[in-house]
Amino acid sequence: MMQGLNQPLLILLVVFRPATTTKLVCYFTNWSPYRTGAGRFLPEDVDPFLCSHLVYSFAVIDQANEISQYEWSEDRLYRSFTQIKSRYLDFISVKTFDLHSAADGRTGHHSSLYSQDHDNIDEIMEDWMERGATPGKLLLGFPIHTRPFTLSTAAVGLDVPISGPAAPGPYTQQIGLWSYYETCSFLVGSTVEWSDSQKVPFASKGNQWVGFDNKRSFDAKADYLRSRRLAGAAVWTLDMDDFSGQFCGEGNYPLISHLKQKLSEDWTTQKTSPAVAAFTSPPSSSTSEPSNQLFTTTAAGGGACSHNITVLRPGSSFCQHRADGLYLHSHVPKSFFRCAERLTYFTRCHGQESGHSRGVTATPSQNLLYFGFLTATLFHLLSIVE
């Protein structure tokens, strides 16, 4: 629909009364009204209380630098979206999806939180921050659409051969792309699996395979968002959710509504710190024992950890762009990092030796966990005051 367009594009931003303390920016596409049947999405279908901001994608600027009509009914769409006065908002919506396609020749989730390759959310956001972007101005992209493929062998997991994209959905009618509500129909009778390393689900049925997001993966991404102290979420797009509630049996806008609720939670009441997160890539500094020891703590009785040794890592940049709190170290067992005011502390749990085994089966000290929770809580409260 947008092929051959040579005029500048513009997004119209409508700011609603914020429903959450974290931004929830949702996109409306100007081609969604042209779908048929239950897939047709009009401005009247937008829930004005669902998102804190609504973005119209896309408007056209003519040679006179005025908004012009590209589609035949766009004047009506413009009027619907400009009933509320727009204003400029300083944030960056980061496209953290469509990271894998049929051109790769293999299955791959298009919006994994972590992965062995570089095509994942964590590395994209870290790259933005390492290049100087302020975390408080970055919006994490949450895709509502899914990416399906056609398998070429009997293998049905991640990184297995494919022959190309899957057939179009009955409403979106786009090769290699399904809406969430179309995916819900596919999931009936499918084999659904969860990748614990990538924090995303995928499903297969026959020779069709799809990588998608659900409430569980949205929870993981929301936890990541809050742990990095990002500005909020950017949802692409409204019309891809089950906006009518006809297909998934979870009510209207099930994914976006769940995300809104998740971002509205009071993180100070959570049992564990939201800053506690696993990661797949080690920090830039070595994990060998440094000589600058900070302090030691002794675990409470009943634990398998005799004591924790925590040391300051003055040369590490691991905590430069991370929120204060604890981060599990996936490459060094029974160890974790603690970030406090951009300083990096490394903690290794040492267990009591046994006559039968010298292996250590330990957990981090409850004292340190409690300290990390209080630190994260303090910074959450400070961010509200600011």
N, C-alpha and C positions, 0 to 999 in steps of 0.2 A: 504494500500500500504506500510505503514511503519512498519507493524507488523512483529515481529521476528528479527528486526534490532538490532544488539548488538554492532555495531561500534559507536564511538563517532560521534555526529552531529556537523556541522559547518554552520554558515551563512556567505555567501560571501557578503561583503558590497561594493557597487559601489557608488562613490560620484560624482554627477553631479554638474555642475555649479549652485550654489544656486539661486532659483527663488524667494525666499522670505527671509525676515529677520528671520522668524521662521522656524524651521526644519519641513519638511513634508516628513516623511520616509514611503516608500511604500514597500510591500512585494510581491515577485513573488514566486509562489509555483511550485515545480518541477513536480507535478502531473497534473497541468492544461493543458499541451499539449496533454493529453490523452483523453480529452473530445471530444465529437463528434459534428459535425455541427458547428452552430454559437457559441457554448460554448467553442470551442477549443481556447486556449490562448497560443501564442508563444512569444519568445523574440522579434520577429519582430513587435508584437502588442504593445509593450511598447512605450509610448510617452516619449522620453528622456527629454522633457521640462516640464513635469507634476510635478515631485517630485524633492526635493533637494537631496534625497538619495534613493537608491534602494537596497533592501536586497533579496538575493537568499535563499529560504528555501526549502530544506535543502541540504547541501553537506555532504559527508561521508568521515571520516578520517580512513585510513587503519592502519595495524599494524606497517607500516613504517612511520607513521605520515605524510602521503601524501594524498592529495585529490584523492579519487578513484571513479570509476563509479558504481553507484547503479542501475540506470535505463539504458536501452540499448542505449539511445540517449543522455546521460548526458554529454559526452565529447563535443558535439556540443553546448549544453546549457552553459557549463562552458566557452567555448571560447567566446560565445556571451556576457557573463557578465564580462569577464576579459579584454576586449579590452580597457577599461579605468582602469588605475591603482587604486587599492583599497588602503585605508588607515584606520587606527584605529580611531574611534570616540568615545569619552567617553560620553555615554548616556545610559539611561535605558528605554526600551520600556515596559510600564505597560499594562498588559492584562486587560482591563476594559470592557470585554464583555464575553459572554457565562456564565453569572452569574445565569441564570435560565435554566433548562432543563426539559424534559418530566419526569424525575425522581421525580420532585417536586409534580407531580400529579395535578398541577393547572397552569393556564396561568400566565405568568410573562414576562416582557420585559427583555431581556438578557443583556441590556446595558443602564439602566436608570441612569439619572444624579443624581436623589435623589429618595428615597423610604422610606417607614416606617420600612422595615427590614434593615439589614446591607449589603445587596447585591446591592450596588450602587456605582457609580463612585466617588462621593464626599467622602464617607467613606474610600474607597480604597486609594485614593490619600492622604487624611489626615493621614492615617496610615503610608504610606511611609514616609511622611515628619516628623511625630512625632517620627519615628524611626531613624531620622537623615539624610534622603536623601535630597540633595539640590534640590529645585524646578527647578533650571536652568539646571538640568541634567535629568529631568523626561519627557518622551514623553507620552502623553495621547493617549490611544488606541482608534481608530475609526473603528468600524466594518462595512464592506460593505455587509457582509452576513446577513441573517435574520434567526430567529428561529420560525418555524411554529409548531402548535399543532393541534390535533384532539379533538374537544369539545365532552363532554359526556352528556351535558344537553343543554337546550335552552339558558342558560346564555352566553353572548358573551363579557363580560368586562374583566378587570384585576382580577386576583386571583379567577377565577372560575374553576370548575372541568374539567379535560381532561382525555381522555382514553389513550393517548400516543402521540407520535410525528405524524406530518402530513406525507403524502405520499411524496416520493422524487420528486424533480424538474426534468423536462424533459432533462436537460443538465448536471446538477451537479450530479444527480443520487445518492443523499445521504439522508438517512432518517433523518428528523428533521432539515434539513439545506437547505435553498434556497439562490441563489444569488440575488443581487438586481434586475438584469434584469428579473429573473424569478418572483420575487415579483411584478414587474411592471405589468406583464401579469395578475397576480392574482388580483391586485387592480381594474381592470376593472370590474365594477358591484359589487364591495365589499362595505361594510360599513366601512368607515375609521373614527377613533376617535383619539383625542389628549388628552393625560394626562398632564394637566397643572402642577400637583404636581411632576411628574416624568420627564417632558420635553421630552417626546417621543410619537410617534404615534403607533397605532396598528389597525389591520383590521380583518374583519371576513366575510366569505361568506359560507353559508351552515353550515357544521360542521367543517370547517377549520378556523383556527385563526393564525395570524402571528404578531409578534412584530418586527418592522423594524425601520430603520433610514431614514430620508429624509433631505432635505435642512434646514428645520426649526429646527430639533433636532441637526443637525450639527452646526447650528448657536449658539444654546444654549451651546453646548459643547465647541465650539471655544471661546465664551465669557468667559466661566468658565476657560478655559486654559489660556487665557490672564490675567484674574483677579488674578489667582494664580501664574503668572509669570513663567509658565512651559516652558520647552525648545521647545516644539512643539508637533506635532501629529505623530502617527504611524498608518498607514493605513493597515488593514488586510482584504482583499488582493486585488491586482490590477485586477485579473481575475474575481472577483465577481461584479465589477461595470459593467455598460452597456458600455463596452469598444468599441463596434462597433457602438453604437448608434441606434441599430435596434429595441429596445423593449420599451424604456421609452419615446421616443419623446423629449428628452432633450439634444441631441447631444452626442458626445463621452465622456466617463468618467464623467457623470453628477455630481455624488456625490463628487468625488475627485477634479474635476475642481472647483466646488463650494467651497470646503474647501480651496483649494489653494487661490482662490480669497479672501475668508474671512480672511485668515491668512496674506494676503498681504496688507490688508487695513491699512491706516494711522489712528491709534486710536486717535490721537490728534485732528482729525477733527470731531469726533463723537459728537452728541448732549449731550450724557450722558456718564458718566465715565464707562469704561468697568469693573471696579472693583465693581460696584453696582450689587449685586446678592442676591437672596433669598436663604435661607437655611432651612432645615427641622429639624435640631437638634440644641438645644440651646447651648450657650457656657458653658464652665465648671463652670464659676462663677455664683453666684446668680444674678438675675435681680432686686433685691430690691434696693431702692434708697440709695446710699452710702452718706456719709457726706462730702466727698472731692469734693466740687463743683468747676468746672473750670471756666465756663463763661455762660452767657445767651445771646440770640439774640432775636430781635424782628422781626417778619415777616413783609414783605412789605404789604402795603394796599391792600385790596381785597382778601387776603388769609383767610382761615378759622382757621389759627393757630395764636394765640395771641403772643406766644413766645416759643422758644425751650430752654430747660435746658440740658446742656451737662456736664457730669461729667467724670473724669478720673477713670479708673478701674485698679489700679496698680497691683492687684493680678491676673488679668485675663490673660490666655494664648491664648485667641481667635485670636489675631492678630500675634501670633508668626510666623506662616507660611503663612500668607495672605498678598497680595499686599496692598499698601496704597489705601484707598478709602472708600466708603460707602457700608454697607451690611444691607439689610432689616432684621428685626427681625420678623419671621413669628409667633412666639408664644406670643409676646407682641405687641398689636396693636399700630399703630402710633408711632413706635420707631425704631431706627436703631443704628448700631455700626459704628464708624469711626476708621479706622486703620491708624496710622501715626508713622512711624519709629518703628514698632512693639509694640507700645503702644495702648491700647484699650480705646476708649471713647464711652460712652453710651449716646444717645440723646433721650429724650422723648418730643413729641410735645404736648403742652398744648393749648387747644382751648378756645375761649370765651364762657362763659356760657350763656344759653338762658333761658328765662322764661318758655318756653315750654318743653325743654329737657336739661338735664345735660350731655348728651352724647357728646363726642368729635369727630368731623369729621375734622381731620386736616392733613396737609401734612408737611414734613420736611421743614425747612427754606431754602429759595433759597440761602441765604448767605452761609450756610453750604454745600449745594449741589455744589455751585460754587467753594468753597474751596476744596471739595473733588475732583472735576474735575481737578482743577489746580494741586493738589498734584499728582494725577495719571498721568497727562500729564508730569510733571517734572520727575517722575521716569521712564516714558517711554523714554524720551529724554536721561536721564542718562544711561539707558541700551544700547542705541544705541552708545553713546560715548564710553562706556566700550568695 
